[in-house]
Amino acid sequence: MMKQYLLSVHYVDGQPPTPEDVIEQMFKDVDVVNDELRASGAWVFAGGLHPPTTATVVRISDGEVVTTDGPFAEAKEQLGGFWVIKAADLDDAIAWAAKATRACRAPVEIRPFQDDAEV
């Protein structure tokens, strides 16, 4: 049975900007990984995210819904994008994450989704 895994791409906010030609190549490389994921049947969905400054946090305070601008986590390390994939096991997910980290030139964290039995 195939499990689903989140492959999350992380970056450090405040780093010098990536040159435009490198960004263009990264997009091409990510497209190749996406095509391979689709062809293999491992693709579920993926997406890149706007910067953390565009985030809105929603929480309950004293029974009321409160929203604040900006990211929830006050950290330099931020989530830049993600894939949700189907993989036979962690080793298979690691193989996909290795392709992903090469393509996007950033660390990729792997986390399995909870099975219904685990909830």
C-alpha positions in Angstrom: 0.0 0.0 0.0 1.3 3.4 -0.9 1.6 6.0 1.8 1.5 9.8 1.2 4.4 12.0 2.2 4.8 15.7 2.4 8.1 16.9 0.8 8.4 20.5 2.1 11.0 22.9 0.6 12.6 25.2 3.1 14.7 28.4 2.7 16.3 30.9 5.0 14.6 34.3 4.8 16.9 37.2 4.3 19.5 35.4 2.2 20.9 37.3 -0.8 18.5 37.1 -3.8 19.0 34.2 -6.1 20.2 35.3 -9.6 17.5 35.3 -12.2 19.3 32.8 -14.5 19.6 30.3 -11.5 15.8 30.8 -10.7 14.9 30.0 -14.3 17.0 26.9 -14.3 15.5 25.8 -10.9 12.0 26.2 -12.4 13.0 24.0 -15.4 14.6 21.4 -13.0 11.5 21.3 -10.8 9.3 20.8 -13.9 11.4 17.8 -14.8 10.9 16.3 -11.3 7.1 17.1 -11.5 7.0 15.3 -14.9 8.8 12.3 -13.4 6.4 12.2 -10.5 3.4 12.3 -12.7 4.8 9.6 -15.1 5.5 7.3 -12.2 2.1 7.7 -10.5 3.7 9.2 -7.4 2.2 12.7 -8.0 -0.6 13.9 -5.8 -0.1 17.7 -5.9 2.4 20.4 -5.3 2.8 24.1 -5.0 5.1 27.0 -4.5 4.2 29.6 -1.9 4.4 33.4 -1.8 6.8 34.9 0.7 5.9 34.6 4.4 5.0 38.3 4.5 1.8 37.4 2.6 0.7 35.0 5.3 -2.3 35.5 7.6 -2.6 33.6 10.9 -6.1 32.7 12.2 -6.5 31.8 15.8 -9.1 31.8 18.6 -8.6 34.2 21.5 -11.1 34.5 24.3 -13.6 32.7 22.0 -13.2 35.1 19.2 -11.5 34.6 15.8 -8.5 36.8 15.5 -6.3 37.3 12.4 -2.8 38.7 12.2 -0.6 39.5 9.3 2.7 37.7 8.7 3.9 34.2 9.3 3.0 32.2 12.4 6.6 31.2 13.1 9.0 34.0 13.9 11.9 32.3 12.3 14.4 32.8 9.5 13.7 29.3 8.1 10.5 29.4 6.1 8.4 27.1 3.9 8.8 27.9 0.3 6.8 25.1 -1.4 5.8 21.5 -1.2 4.9 18.3 -2.9 2.5 15.7 -1.7 3.5 12.3 -3.1 2.6 8.7 -2.9 5.5 6.4 -2.1 5.9 2.7 -1.2 8.1 3.6 1.9 10.5 6.1 3.4 13.3 5.0 1.1 11.2 5.7 -2.0 10.2 9.1 -0.5 13.9 9.9 0.2 14.7 9.1 -3.5 12.1 11.6 -4.6 13.3 14.2 -2.0 16.8 13.8 -3.4 15.6 14.7 -6.8 13.6 17.6 -5.4 16.4 19.1 -3.3 18.7 19.0 -6.4 16.1 20.7 -8.5 15.1 23.5 -6.1 18.5 23.9 -4.5 17.1 24.0 -1.0 16.6 21.5 1.9 13.6 19.2 1.6 11.9 17.8 4.7 10.0 14.5 4.4 7.0 13.8 6.7 4.5 10.9 6.3 0.8 11.6 6.6 -1.0 9.9 9.5 -2.8 6.7 8.5 -6.4 6.4 9.6 -5.2 3.8 12.1 -2.8 6.2 13.6 -5.3 9.0 14.3 
